[in-house]
């Protein structure tokens, strides 16, 4: 049995010493059947799933969200048609196959992040199969509806082949992963989860550690309108939501001379990956910055428009306005780096989990203040209180010199490590077989998944190591080739874990 303590105690040896073992013949044959019989069906099912706008609605519980209810209704019908049983617990839908007191779980989510339709060639809630040949473009294709469709047909292939199983397979679809983990935590207090699970919401080959999510909010009270004695930044905004590296930011400068505009243009021209627009209305200059959106857990995959626009404006000191002070704050304590290097002593790293990242994500007015949210992803190595003290220490020094009325609030989440999950050797072996990767080892990610809430759960795809993860971006896709590969690997893993 996979849960035996003897196997768990040997896991470090497996991770570093064992040569990859080929999946069993029945696993390989079932995976090949899945690929040849169901690749097209997976795409068709994904198209239906993408058509439901399952973004959370503020003030509407997930179990009463009309789009969530319609999405679950489709899943119930699809699961019934494929021969599976279904349990609908409101925010959690469980699709099951087989019997047995021991169970293998597949953890996914059906809700998606907000989207700006103007940035897409077709509707983000229509699966776009034509704009970019070979890619399936749409909100949820990678995060996380593609994995749901793939898991359904991996289970169907196992059913077709009548693979003898000793464990029941259960597919969990949670409807509020992107916004509120509370309903899932409540569900798991009354529901016994599977003994072993794979979460399809991150990267290959196996994710055994996740950084802690955090948010630092800096608020600057609005200042009176400045007396016209020179150039002043009167507006500075940007970003869309807290889990996305912002690709849009805008600043308005009153009293901007042509010479000042040229200096800003010249500094902006030296930035990589940025595009700028300049619109002059008399003495007022509007500067529009366009970067590249990405998941905020991987700021290196994006180009942060808020940070870059502040840097472009760093051609002179800015004082006298709230927006100008915020430009100074971003340049003084955040900068264009990714790791909090300028924010006092907050920067650090872990050898396995990597560096902490600090990214400005949303900048907007909130009542009588201008607020900037900084998204944090922190590894082990410091305590939450220690890190919070370091943020406040650096901020308080800046505040005393620049903005006495400014405030800082911090939410510091905990990093997570699971280095004893018994299914990891199977995941590594299957990944190595299908990709040809040598010496595959567990990895850490910056994001947070529902693996944290399930016993013996680790993530297995759908993103390939080293590839840009497109979930949360304004160009989310999964390639048909990757979808097919995922289908084979998920099928093989489920066979190996449930036999």
Secondary structure, DSSP 8 states (H G I E B T S, - for coil): -TT-HHHHHTHHHHHHT-------HHHHHHHHHHHHHHHHHHHHHHHHHHTS--B--TT--GGG-HHHHHHHHHHHHHHHHHT-EEEE-SSEEEEEES--SSEEEEEEE--B----GGGSSS-TTS-B-SSSTTEEESTTTTTTHHHHHHHHHHHHHHHHTT---SSEEEEEEES-TTT--HHHHHHHHHS---SEEEE-SEESS-EEEE-EEEEEEEEEE------SSS-EEEEEEE-S-TTEE--EEEEEEET--HHHHHHHHHHHHTSTT-EEEEEEETTEEEEEEE-B-EEGGGGGGSB-HHHHHHHHTTTS---SSHHHHHHHHIIIIITT-SS-TTSTT---EETTTEE-EEEEEEEEEETTEEEEEEEEEE-TTS-HHHHHHHHHHHHHHHHHHH-TT-EEEEEE---EE----TTHHHHHHHHHHHH--SS---EEESS--GGGGSTTEEE--EE-TTS---TTSSS-EEEHHHHHHHHHHHHHHHHHHH-
